[in-house]
């Protein structure tokens, strides 16, 4: 689900931007859950791409594009597990629809943009006024 939302996000903005994490809820268990889900997804895909004993002609057919076009159940399940771990970081409900996720991502991006704008203005004022600001002051 997040993959299709992400594609829509790119289409809507036409600019690839790093999506902000909800730092207030980023705890070690959440980081570990995301890392484990991402590792599991990566392992599954690598094993599918390069199975033991596969011929060269078989390996040529095993591309990520072909895998995602086939969309086997195990791949869908691995992505869902990763989605749920990410949802927990954002403190989002697990039953959000794609349009709700997109609205949430746009709101987070706006919040990040506003925060960045404030930092730039504060830093510029500091330079103009001849003051040195500490990072924590921003």
Helices and strands as residue ranges (DSSP letters): H 2-13, G 23-25, H 28-49, H 56-61, H 64-70, H 73-90, H 98-129, G 135-137
